[in-house]
Amino acid sequence: MIIYRGYRNKIRLNKVLDKQKVEIEGLLLNILPAEVADELQKTGVATPRYYEKATVLFTDFKSFSQLADDLSPQEVVTELNECFVAFDDIIEKYNLEKIKTIGDSYMCAGGIPTEDDDHVIKMIEASLEIQEFTRDRNQKRIALNLPPWDIRIGVNTGPLVAGVVGKKKYAYDIWGGTVNVASRMESNGEAGRVNISAATYEFIKDKYACTHRGKIYAKNIGDIDMYFVDHALI
C-alpha cells in the first residue's frame, strides 16, 4: 500500500509538472518568437541575430492624447485593446512578428526571426488591411456620434539586429537605422494612408500603385524620398 500510494503521488506530481511546463511554454510563446523561445529554454540564452533585409511597421493614432482626455482609463484601454487585438490577427495572418506596443503605437516586423522572401509584400498587405479595419471601425463610431480614431502607418525596409533583452521580463526587440527610419515614416505620414520609404518602394513598385511625395525632411535623419501606397496593381 505504501509503495502504491507513493506511485500514485508520483503520477499526480508528474501531471502537475507537465501542466506547468505547458503553461510556461505557452507564456513564452506569447512573449517571444517560437524559435527564440526554444533556444532560450534549451541554452538559457538567445543569440542576437543580424538580418540583411527586414521590414518594420509603426502605427500611431492621430491626436490620441486629445481622444484619451475625453475617456476614462478603462475606456482608453478597452479601445486600444480592440484595435491591437485586430492588428495582432492581421499580422498573424501574414506571418509577421509583433514586436511591442508603445502607448498608442503598434510595432511589428517582417522577415524575422525566420527569413521570408515575400515579407515586404506581406507587410504592405497587412498595413492596407489595418487601414481598412480602421476605416470600417470609424464609420461605425461616426454613426454613433463618436470621434474617429484615425491612424498613420509607416513602413521601411533594410538591415537590423534582433534579440532578447532583459532579465526578469524578457523582451524581443529590434535595433538599427531601419527601425528609426520606419518610425519617421509613420510620424511624417498622413492619417488613413500607408507611408513607405524609397527602400520599401523598390521592392513593391511592380505590384502596387504608389504616389511619390518627393523628399521630405525626417527629424535626425534628413531628407528621405517617401511614397503613399495607393492600391495593388491588377
SELUMLO-356234 format. One record per residue: residue in three letters; residue number from 1; x, y, z of N, C-alpha, C in turn. Coordinates in steps of 0.05 Angstrom, whole numbers, plus 5000, padded with zeros to 4 digits. Layout:
   type   seq    n_X    n_Y    n_Z   ca_X   ca_Y   ca_Z    c_X    c_Y    c_Z
    ALA   NUM      X      Y      Z      X      Y      Z      X      Y      Z
...
This chain:
   type   seq    n_X    n_Y    n_Z   ca_X   ca_Y   ca_Z    c_X    c_Y    c_Z
    MET     1   5017   4976   5000   5000   5000   5000   5017   5025   5000
    ILE     2   5039   5024   5016   5057   5048   5017   5070   5053   4990
    ILE     3   5079   5030   4977   5091   5033   4951   5071   5043   4930
    TYR     4   5046   5032   4931   5025   5040   4913   5018   5070   4916
    ARG     5   5016   5078   4942   5009   5106   4948   5031   5125   4937
    GLY     6   5056   5117   4941   5078   5133   4931   5078   5135   4900
    TYR     7   5070   5112   4887   5068   5112   4858   5047   5131   4848
    ARG     8   5024   5130   4863   5001   5148   4855   5009   5177   4859
    ASN     9   5022   5183   4881   5031   5211   4886   5051   5220   4865
    LYS    10   5068   5202   4856   5087   5209   4835   5074   5216   4809
    ILE    11   5053   5200   4802   5038   5205   4778   5024   5232   4779
    ARG    12   5012   5238   4802   4998   5264   4805   5018   5287   4803
    LEU    13   5041   5284   4815   5062   5305   4814   5072   5309   4785
    ASN    14   5076   5287   4770   5085   5290   4743   5064   5304   4725
    LYS    15   5038   5298   4731   5017   5312   4716   5017   5341   4721
    VAL    16   5021   5349   4746   5022   5377   4754   5046   5391   4740
    LEU    17   5069   5377   4741   5093   5388   4729   5090   5391   4698
    ASP    18   5078   5371   4686   5073   5372   4657   5055   5395   4650
    LYS    19   5034   5399   4666   5015   5421   4661   5029   5448   4664
    GLN    20   5046   5451   4685   5061   5476   4689   5080   5481   4666
    LYS    21   5093   5460   4656   5112   5462   4634   5097   5473   4609
    VAL    22   5074   5462   4603   5058   5471   4580   5050   5501   4584
    GLU    23   5042   5508   4608   5034   5536   4614   5057   5555   4610
    ILE    24   5081   5547   4620   5105   5564   4618   5113   5567   4589
    GLU    25   5112   5545   4573   5118   5546   4545   5098   5564   4530
    GLY    26   5073   5563   4538   5052   5580   4526   5057   5609   4531
    LEU    27   5065   5615   4556   5071   5643   4563   5095   5653   4548
    LEU    28   5116   5637   4545   5140   5645   4530   5133   5651   4501
    LEU    29   5115   5634   4489   5108   5638   4461   5091   5663   4457
    ASN    30   5078   5673   4479   5064   5698   4477   5082   5722   4479
    ILE    31   5107   5717   4488   5126   5739   4492   5148   5739   4470
    LEU    32   5156   5714   4463   5179   5712   4444   5171   5695   4420
    PRO    33   5185   5699   4397   5181   5681   4374   5188   5653   4382
    ALA    34   5175   5633   4368   5178   5605   4376   5207   5596   4376
    GLU    35   5222   5602   4355   5250   5593   4354   5268   5606   4374
    VAL    36   5261   5631   4381   5276   5645   4402   5270   5633   4429
    ALA    37   5244   5628   4434   5236   5616   4460   5249   5588   4463
    ASP    38   5250   5573   4441   5262   5546   4442   5291   5547   4449
    GLU    39   5306   5566   4436   5334   5569   4442   5339   5578   4471
    LEU    40   5322   5595   4480   5324   5605   4508   5320   5583   4528
    GLN    41   5300   5565   4523   5295   5543   4541   5317   5522   4541
    LYS    42   5329   5518   4517   5350   5497   4515   5377   5506   4525
    THR    43   5384   5532   4520   5411   5541   4526   5412   5562   4548
    GLY    44   5389   5574   4554   5388   5595   4575   5395   5623   4564
    VAL    45   5402   5624   4538   5407   5650   4525   5395   5650   4497
    ALA    46   5390   5674   4487   5380   5677   4459   5401   5694   4444
    THR    47   5412   5682   4424   5434   5695   4409   5423   5718   4391
    PRO    48   5434   5742   4394   5425   5764   4376   5431   5757   4347
    ARG    49   5414   5766   4329   5418   5759   4301   5417   5785   4283
    TYR    50   5434   5785   4263   5433   5807   4243   5418   5797   4219
    TYR    51   5400   5814   4209   5385   5808   4185   5391   5829   4164
    GLU    52   5398   5819   4140   5406   5837   4118   5381   5852   4108
    LYS    53   5358   5839   4109   5333   5852   4099   5310   5845   4116
    ALA    54   5298   5865   4128   5273   5861   4144   5256   5886   4139
    THR    55   5231   5884   4144   5212   5906   4141   5199   5912   4167
    VAL    56   5199   5938   4174   5188   5947   4200   5164   5965   4196
    LEU    57   5143   5961   4212   5119   5977   4210   5114   5990   4237
    PHE    58   5107   6016   4237   5097   6030   4260   5070   6042   4254
    THR    59   5052   6041   4275   5027   6055   4273   5025   6075   4295
    ASP    60   5007   6094   4292   5003   6114   4313   4975   6127   4307
    PHE    61   4960   6131   4329   4934   6144   4326   4936   6174   4327
    LYS    62   4924   6187   4307   4925   6216   4305   4910   6229   4329
    SER    63   4923   6249   4341   4911   6264   4364   4902   6246   4386
    PHE    64   4918   6225   4392   4910   6206   4412   4906   6219   4440
    SER    65   4924   6237   4447   4922   6250   4473   4895   6264   4477
    GLN    66   4886   6277   4456   4860   6291   4458   4837   6271   4460
    LEU    67   4839   6249   4445   4819   6228   4447   4818   6216   4474
    ALA    68   4842   6210   4486   4844   6197   4512   4833   6215   4534
    ASP    69   4837   6242   4531   4828   6260   4552   4798   6259   4556
    ASP    70   4783   6251   4535   4754   6250   4538   4743   6223   4547
    LEU    71   4762   6205   4553   4754   6178   4561   4765   6171   4589
    SER    72   4752   6152   4602   4762   6142   4627   4785   6124   4622
    PRO    73   4802   6118   4642   4825   6100   4637   4816   6073   4627
    GLN    74   4793   6063   4637   4783   6037   4628   4775   6038   4599
    GLU    75   4762   6060   4591   4754   6063   4563   4778   6065   4544
    VAL    76   4799   6079   4553   4823   6081   4536   4834   6053   4531
    VAL    77   4837   6038   4552   4849   6011   4549   4831   5993   4532
    THR    78   4805   5995   4536   4786   5979   4521   4788   5985   4491
    GLU    79   4789   6011   4484   4790   6020   4456   4817   6011   4444
    LEU    80   4839   6015   4458   4865   6006   4447   4866   5976   4444
    ASN    81   4856   5962   4463   4856   5933   4462   4841   5922   4438
    GLU    82   4818   5935   4433   4802   5926   4409   4818   5929   4384
    CYS    83   4832   5951   4381   4848   5956   4357   4872   5938   4356
    PHE    84   4887   5935   4378   4911   5919   4377   4906   5890   4374
    VAL    85   4883   5880   4384   4876   5852   4380   4871   5847   4350
    ALA    86   4857   5866   4338   4852   5864   4309   4879   5865   4293
    PHE    87   4897   5882   4301   4923   5884   4288   4938   5858   4292
    ASP    88   4937   5846   4316   4950   5820   4321   4940   5799   4302
    ASP    89   4914   5798   4298   4902   5778   4280   4912   5782   4251
    ILE    90   4914   5808   4243   4923   5814   4215   4952   5806   4211
    ILE    91   4970   5813   4229   4998   5807   4224   5003   5777   4227
    GLU    92   4987   5763   4244   4990   5734   4246   4982   5721   4220
    LYS    93   4961   5732   4207   4952   5722   4181   4974   5722   4161
    TYR    94   4992   5742   4162   5014   5745   4143   5041   5736   4153
    ASN    95   5040   5721   4176   5065   5710   4187   5086   5731   4193
    LEU    96   5076   5754   4203   5094   5776   4212   5098   5773   4242
    GLU    97   5117   5788   4252   5124   5786   4281   5118   5812   4296
    LYS    98   5099   5809   4315   5094   5832   4332   5118   5837   4350
    ILE    99   5127   5862   4352   5149   5869   4369   5139   5879   4396
    LYS   100   5123   5900   4395   5112   5911   4420   5092   5934   4414
    THR   101   5079   5942   4435   5063   5966   4434   5076   5987   4452
    ILE   102   5075   6012   4444   5087   6033   4460   5066   6055   4462
    GLY   103   5051   6056   4484   5029   6074   4486   5008   6067   4466
    ASP   104   5002   6086   4447   4982   6080   4427   4995   6072   4400
    SER   105   5021   6066   4401   5036   6058   4377   5039   6028   4377
    TYR   106   5037   6016   4353   5040   5987   4349   5063   5983   4330
    MET   107   5080   5963   4337   5104   5958   4321   5107   5929   4314
    CYS   108   5112   5923   4289   5116   5896   4281   5137   5895   4259
    ALA   109   5146   5871   4252   5168   5868   4232   5163   5843   4215
    GLY   110   5174   5843   4191   5172   5820   4173   5200   5811   4166
    GLY   111   5203   5785   4160   5230   5775   4153   5246   5766   4177
    ILE   112   5234   5768   4201   5247   5759   4226   5226   5744   4243
    PRO   113   5235   5725   4260   5262   5714   4262   5268   5694   4241
    THR   114   5248   5686   4225   5252   5668   4202   5252   5685   4177
    GLU   115   5273   5683   4162   5275   5699   4137   5253   5690   4117
    ASP   116   5242   5710   4103   5220   5705   4085   5223   5723   4061
    ASP   117   5225   5712   4037   5229   5728   4013   5206   5746   4007
    ASP   118   5182   5739   4016   5158   5754   4010   5149   5773   4032
    HIS   119   5166   5777   4052   5157   5792   4075   5150   5822   4069
    VAL   120   5163   5834   4049   5156   5862   4043   5128   5864   4033
    ILE   121   5121   5847   4014   5094   5847   4003   5073   5840   4025
    LYS   122   5080   5821   4042   5062   5814   4064   5057   5838   4083
    MET   123   5079   5853   4088   5076   5876   4105   5058   5897   4093
    ILE   124   5060   5902   4067   5043   5921   4054   5014   5912   4055
    GLU   125   5010   5887   4049   4982   5876   4051   4971   5880   4079
    ALA   126   4987   5874   4099   4978   5877   4127   4972   5906   4133
    SER   127   4989   5924   4124   4985   5952   4130   4960   5963   4117
    LEU   128   4954   5954   4093   4929   5962   4080   4904   5951   4094
    GLU   129   4907   5926   4105   4885   5914   4119   4880   5929   4146
    ILE   130   4902   5938   4159   4899   5953   4183   4884   5979   4178
    GLN   131   4891   5992   4156   4877   6017   4149   4848   6011   4142
    GLU   132   4843   5989   4129   4815   5982   4122   4799   5976   4148
    PHE   133   4811   5961   4166   4797   5956   4192   4791   5982   4206
    THR   134   4810   6001   4206   4807   6027   4220   4785   6043   4207
    ARG   135   4784   6043   4180   4762   6058   4166   4735   6047   4173
    ASP   136   4732   6020   4172   4707   6007   4179   4699   6014   4207
    ARG   137   4718   6012   4225   4712   6018   4253   4703   6047   4257
    ASN   138   4717   6065   4243   4710   6094   4245   4682   6100   4234
    GLN   139   4674   6086   4213   4647   6090   4203   4626   6083   4224
    LYS   140   4631   6062   4239   4612   6054   4260   4613   6074   4283
    ARG   141   4636   6085   4289   4639   6105   4310   4624   6131   4302
    ILE   142   4628   6139   4278   4615   6164   4268   4585   6161   4269
    ALA   143   4575   6137   4262   4546   6132   4262   4535   6134   4290
    LEU   144   4552   6130   4310   4544   6132   4339   4551   6159   4351
    ASN   145   4559   6178   4333   4567   6205   4342   4592   6204   4360
    LEU   146   4610   6185   4354   4635   6183   4369   4658   6192   4350
    PRO   147   4679   6204   4362   4701   6213   4345   4717   6190   4333
    PRO   148   4726   6193   4308   4741   6172   4295   4769   6169   4307
    TRP   149   4780   6146   4305   4808   6141   4313   4824   6137   4287
    ASP   150   4833   6159   4275   4849   6157   4251   4877   6148   4257
    ILE   151   4888   6133   4238   4915   6121   4243   4934   6127   4221
    ARG   152   4959   6132   4229   4981   6135   4210   4997   6109   4210
    ILE   153   5007   6101   4187   5024   6077   4185   5049   6084   4169
    GLY   154   5072   6076   4180   5098   6080   4166   5112   6054   4163
    VAL   155   5125   6050   4140   5139   6024   4135   5166   6030   4122
    ASN   156   5186   6015   4131   5213   6017   4119   5226   5990   4118
    THR   157   5244   5986   4098   5258   5960   4094   5288   5964   4095
    GLY   158   5302   5946   4108   5331   5947   4109   5342   5928   4130
    PRO   159   5368   5931   4136   5381   5913   4155   5375   5921   4184
    LEU   160   5375   5902   4202   5371   5907   4230   5382   5885   4247
    VAL   161   5383   5889   4273   5392   5869   4292   5368   5863   4310
    ALA   162   5363   5837   4316   5341   5829   4333   5352   5811   4355
    GLY   163   5341   5814   4379   5350   5798   4401   5332   5801   4426
    VAL   164   5339   5788   4447   5324   5788   4472   5339   5804   4492
    VAL   165   5325   5823   4505   5337   5839   4526   5321   5836   4552
    GLY   166   5335   5841   4574   5321   5839   4600   5328   5814   4615
    LYS   167   5322   5814   4641   5328   5792   4659   5303   5780   4671
    LYS   168   5286   5798   4681   5261   5789   4695   5238   5788   4676
    LYS   169   5236   5807   4657   5214   5807   4638   5227   5808   4610
    TYR   170   5228   5785   4597   5241   5783   4571   5226   5800   4551
    ALA   171   5242   5812   4532   5230   5827   4511   5246   5822   4485
    TYR   172   5232   5814   4464   5245   5810   4438   5243   5837   4424
    ASP   173   5266   5848   4416   5266   5875   4405   5284   5877   4381
    ILE   174   5282   5899   4366   5299   5904   4342   5312   5931   4344
    TRP   175   5335   5933   4331   5350   5958   4332   5363   5964   4305
    GLY   176   5369   5989   4301   5384   5997   4277   5370   6021   4262
    GLY   177   5385   6031   4242   5375   6054   4227   5349   6048   4213
    THR   178   5345   6023   4205   5320   6015   4191   5296   6020   4209
    VAL   179   5299   6014   4235   5277   6018   4254   5271   6048   4257
    ASN   180   5293   6064   4259   5289   6093   4263   5275   6106   4239
    VAL   181   5283   6097   4215   5270   6108   4191   5241   6100   4189
    ALA   182   5235   6075   4197   5207   6066   4197   5190   6084   4216
    SER   183   5201   6091   4239   5187   6108   4257   5182   6136   4245
    ARG   184   5202   6145   4230   5199   6172   4216   5178   6170   4194
    MET   185   5176   6147   4181   5156   6143   4160   5128   6147   4172
    GLU   186   5124   6136   4196   5098   6140   4210   5094   6169   4218
    SER   187   5113   6181   4231   5109   6208   4241   5106   6229   4219
    ASN   188   5117   6223   4195   5114   6241   4172   5093   6232   4153
    GLY   189   5076   6213   4161   5055   6204   4144   5029   6220   4148
    GLU   190   5008   6210   4137   4982   6223   4140   4961   6202   4149
    ALA   191   4942   6211   4164   4921   6193   4174   4907   6180   4150
    GLY   192   4902   6154   4152   4888   6140   4131   4906   6131   4108
    ARG   193   4932   6136   4110   4950   6128   4088   4972   6111   4098
    VAL   194   4984   6095   4080   5008   6079   4087   5032   6093   4074
    ASN   195   5050   6104   4090   5073   6119   4081   5097   6101   4081
    ILE   196   5111   6098   4058   5134   6080   4057   5158   6095   4047
    SER   197   5182   6083   4054   5207   6095   4045   5213   6086   4016
    ALA   198   5233   6099   4005   5242   6091   3978   5253   6063   3978
    ALA   199   5265   6055   4000   5276   6027   4002   5254   6007   4000
    THR   200   5231   6011   4013   5209   5993   4011   5196   5995   3984
    TYR   201   5194   6019   3973   5181   6023   3947   5195   6006   3926
    GLU   202   5221   6004   3926   5236   5989   3906   5228   5960   3905
    PHE   203   5219   5949   3928   5211   5921   3929   5182   5916   3921
    ILE   204   5166   5937   3920   5137   5933   3914   5127   5948   3890
    LYS   205   5144   5964   3877   5135   5982   3856   5122   5969   3833
    ASP   206   5128   5943   3828   5116   5928   3806   5089   5916   3813
    LYS   207   5082   5917   3839   5057   5905   3847   5037   5924   3860
    TYR   208   5046   5949   3866   5028   5968   3878   5031   5996   3865
    ALA   209   5009   6009   3861   5010   6037   3852   5016   6054   3876
    CYS   210   5035   6072   3873   5044   6089   3895   5046   6118   3885
    THR   211   5042   6136   3904   5045   6165   3898   5071   6175   3910
    HIS   212   5088   6185   3893   5114   6196   3903   5109   6223   3916
    ARG   213   5117   6226   3941   5113   6250   3956   5137   6269   3953
    GLY   214   5158   6260   3941   5183   6276   3940   5200   6271   3964
    LYS   215   5221   6288   3967   5238   6286   3990   5226   6302   4013
    ILE   216   5223   6288   4036   5212   6301   4060   5232   6299   4082
    TYR   217   5235   6320   4097   5254   6320   4119   5244   6303   4142
    ALA   218   5261   6286   4152   5255   6269   4175   5274   6276   4198
    LYS   219   5264   6282   4221   5280   6291   4244   5303   6272   4249
    ASN   220   5326   6283   4253   5351   6268   4259   5361   6250   4237
    ILE   221   5347   6251   4214   5355   6233   4192   5362   6249   4167
    GLY   222   5345   6269   4160   5349   6285   4136   5327   6281   4116
    ASP   223   5332   6289   4092   5312   6286   4071   5310   6257   4061
    ILE   224   5285   6247   4059   5281   6220   4050   5258   6220   4030
    ASP   225   5262   6204   4008   5240   6200   3989   5219   6183   4002
    MET   226   5194   6193   4001   5171   6179   4013   5149   6174   3992
    TYR   227   5134   6153   3996   5113   6146   3978   5088   6137   3994
    PHE   228   5064   6144   3984   5040   6133   3994   5032   6109   3977
    VAL   229   5024   6087   3990   5015   6064   3976   4985   6068   3970
    ASP   230   4978   6067   3944   4951   6072   3935   4934   6047   3934
    HIS   231   4943   6028   3917   4928   6003   3915   4945   5982   3900
    ALA   232   4936   5957   3901   4950   5936   3886   4945   5939   3856
    LEU   233   4966   5933   3840   4963   5933   3811   4950   5907   3802
    ILE   234   4932   5908   3784   4919   5884   3774   4936   5871   3753
